[in-house]
Amino acid sequence: KWRIVLPDNGRQCKDWKQASAFYSGNRIQTTKYTWFTFLPQNLFEQFHRLGNLYFFFLVVLSWFPRVEAFHKEMAVLPLLVVLLASMTKDAVEDCRKYQHDKTINSTKTRVYDK
């Protein structure tokens, strides 16, 4: 994305209003998730890790009677522990980012003009 800078002389006011409609403002937003996208996006990121895919593969194998080495429920337990720990860490980290963004966005600024 490109930033458009227009001079503030009366002739360019119409162009400025048209260009500024594309930008939401000067807010800083460093968070990855929203309330609605946290679970699907986090699970998508978690299963891109090789270790989590390995545990998921073991869970899938445990549902076949000929290959079953553990009880079905016991095979799911390590995967759930790892996923819940990672999700909790990501949620706390994202919440801290949100709070920090909120304080940065609410600070007063000084604007210099000519």
C-alpha positions in Angstrom: 0.0 0.0 0.0 1.2 3.5 -0.8 0.7 6.5 1.4 -0.7 9.6 -0.4 0.5 13.0 0.9 -1.4 16.0 -0.5 -0.6 19.7 0.3 -3.1 21.6 2.4 -4.0 24.4 0.1 -7.7 25.0 -0.6 -7.6 23.6 -4.2 -6.6 20.1 -3.1 -9.3 19.7 -0.4 -11.5 17.6 -2.7 -8.6 15.3 -3.6 -7.7 14.9 0.1 -11.2 13.8 1.0 -11.3 11.3 -1.8 -7.9 9.8 -0.9 -8.5 9.7 2.8 -11.6 7.6 2.4 -9.3 4.6 1.7 -7.5 4.8 5.0 -9.0 4.0 8.4 -6.8 6.4 10.4 -3.6 6.6 12.4 -4.3 3.8 14.8 -1.7 1.2 15.6 -2.9 -2.4 15.6 -0.3 -5.2 16.2 -2.7 -7.9 17.3 -3.2 -11.0 15.2 -6.6 -12.2 16.3 -10.1 -11.0 17.0 -12.7 -12.7 19.1 -14.1 -14.5 16.1 -10.9 -15.5 14.4 -8.9 -16.7 17.3 -9.8 -20.4 17.3 -9.7 -21.1 13.6 -6.6 -19.0 12.9 -4.7 -20.3 15.9 -5.5 -23.9 15.1 -4.4 -23.3 11.5 -1.0 -21.9 12.8 -0.6 -24.7 15.4 -1.0 -27.5 12.8 1.7 -25.9 10.6 4.2 -27.1 13.2 5.7 -30.5 12.6 5.5 -31.7 16.2 1.7 -31.0 16.3 1.2 -32.8 13.0 3.1 -35.8 14.4 0.8 -36.0 17.5 -2.2 -35.5 15.3 -1.0 -38.4 13.1 -0.7 -40.6 16.2 -4.3 -39.7 17.2 -5.6 -40.6 13.8 -3.7 -43.9 13.9 -5.0 -44.8 17.3 -8.6 -44.9 16.0 -7.7 -47.9 13.8 -8.1 -51.1 15.8 -5.2 -52.9 14.2 -2.6 -50.1 14.7 -3.9 -49.0 18.2 -1.1 -49.0 20.7 -2.7 -46.9 23.4 -6.3 -46.2 24.3 -8.0 -43.7 22.0 -8.5 -41.2 24.7 -4.9 -41.4 25.9 -3.5 -40.7 22.5 -5.4 -37.4 22.3 -4.2 -36.2 25.7 -0.6 -35.0 24.7 -2.0 -33.2 21.6 -4.6 -31.4 23.7 -2.1 -30.4 26.4 0.3 -28.9 23.8 -2.5 -27.2 21.9 -4.1 -25.7 25.0 -0.7 -24.5 26.3 0.1 -22.8 23.0 -3.4 -21.3 22.7 -3.2 -19.9 26.2 0.2 -18.4 25.5 -1.0 -16.8 22.3 -4.1 -15.4 23.9 -2.2 -13.8 26.7 0.4 -12.4 24.3 -2.3 -11.0 22.0 -4.2 -9.5 24.9 -1.1 -7.7 26.1 -0.5 -6.4 22.6 -4.0 -5.1 22.5 -3.6 -3.3 25.8 -0.3 -1.8 24.7 -1.9 -0.6 21.4 -4.7 0.9 23.3 -2.4 3.0 25.5 -0.3 4.1 22.5 -3.4 5.0 20.5 -4.8 7.1 23.4 -1.7 9.2 23.9 -1.8 12.9 23.1 0.1 14.2 20.2 1.3 17.6 19.1 0.7 18.8 15.6 2.9 21.5 14.1 1.5 23.6 11.3 3.5 26.1 9.4 
